[in-house]
Amino acid sequence: MKKVLIIDDDEKVARALDLRVKSAGYQSVVAYDAVNGVVAAANVKPDAVLLDISMPGGNGFAVAQRIHSILSNQIPIIFITASRKPGLFERAHNLGASGFIEKPYNPETLLQLLRRLLDKSPDLPMPRTDGPRCFYGERTR
């Protein structure tokens, strides 16, 4: 069973993501801050990561870099954020993220992206973009 690591300091958001990931047939592990997220990644070796950008103990970009240095640059990371700070979208894209989704998001779109990345089914269409500051796709580097 494919494993998805969820790293988000908002417990309600993390629980909702956890339920959605499990309902899609994946195993999920939740961490509520940057430090525990990196530790969980090293222990669990997830197949994909859903990652908030702003959280205690470090930002999501540092966490993504650390996860890639510990495990593999090929693990898909999807950033999910409520922040509208300038430059986040571009920074995620430059880090080679597999997705960037602003909250609030369409849960089915997120699950469709996860299925495409984890199941590697060519017949699954790319999710439609929910807005101008979202991207989905394979890692760019």
N, C-alpha and C positions, 0 to 999 in steps of 0.2 A: 504494500500500500504506500502510495506517495505521501511524503510528509511536508507540511507547510508550517513554517515558523511565523508566528504573528508577534510583532513587537510594537506595542502601542501603550502609552501611559494612561490613556483614558479607558478605564475598566469596562464601561458600557460598550464602547466601540470594539474593544478587544473581544468581549464576550459575543457580540453580534457577529464579528468576523469568524470567531471560533465555531459558532453554530452553523454559519453558512458554509464554511470549509468542510465541516463534518458532514453536513447534509449533501454535499456534492460527492461524498465518498472518499475524502482524503483524511488522513490522520493530521491532527493539528497540535501544536505546542504553543503556549502563550507566555510571553515575557512582558513585563510592564515597565521596563526601563532599559537604557542602552547597555549597561554592564551585564545584566542578566540575559539580555538578548544575545550578546556575543558569546557568553558562556553556554547558553542553550544551543546556539549554532554549532559550537565546537563539539558538544555532547551528542546532539541529535542528528547532525549532518542532514539538514533538510534538503528537499528537492526544490523548494522555492521559499521566498521570504516576502511577507507583507510587512512593510516598514513605515512607521510614522517618521516625520522629519524632526519635529520639535518635541523633546522629552527630557526628563531628568537623566543626568549621568553622561550626556553626550548627544550630539545631534545624529540624525539618521544617516547623513553622508559619511560621518566617521565610522558609524557602525557598519555600513555597507562596505567600506574599504577594509575594515578589520575582518569582516566575514570572508571577503574575497581573498584576503591574504592568508587566512587560516585554512579555508577549504578550497574553493575554486572560483576562478573568474567567470565560470560558466553557469553558476547558480543564478536563476532568474530572481531579480529583486524588483518588486513593484512598490513604489513609494505611494503612500496614501496620506494626504495632508490637508489640514484646514487652513494652513498659513497661506497668505497671499503676498508674502514678501517677494520683492523683485529678485530675479535670478535663480530661484529654486528650480523651476522647470528646466532651465538651461543646464544647471549644475547636475541635475539627475540624469539628463540626457547625455551629458559629457562623461558621466561615470559609467555609462553603458547600461543604465537601468532598462528593464524589460517593460516597464510601465510607470506612468505618473498619473495619479488620479486625485483630483481635488474633492474634499468632502464638502457637502454631501454628495454621495456617489450612487450610481445605479447598481444594486447588488448583483443583478443578473449579468451586467456587463463585466463586473469583476470576476464572477465565476466563469464566464465564457473565456476571459483572458487566461485564467488559471488552467482551464481545460486545454486550451490551445498550447500553452507552454509546457504543461506537465504530461499530457497525453500524446502530444506531438502528432495529432490527427490532422492530416492535410485537408480533410473535408470540413473541418470546423472553420467557419468564416472569422475574419478579424472582427473584434467587437467594434461597433460604431462608436465614434468619439463622442463623449458626453459634453464636450465644450472645447473651446480653442486652446486651453492649457492642459490638455490630456494627450498622452500618446501611448500607444500600445505596439508591441512588436517584439521581434527577437532582439537579443542584445546587439548593440552596435559595435562592440569591440571584443 
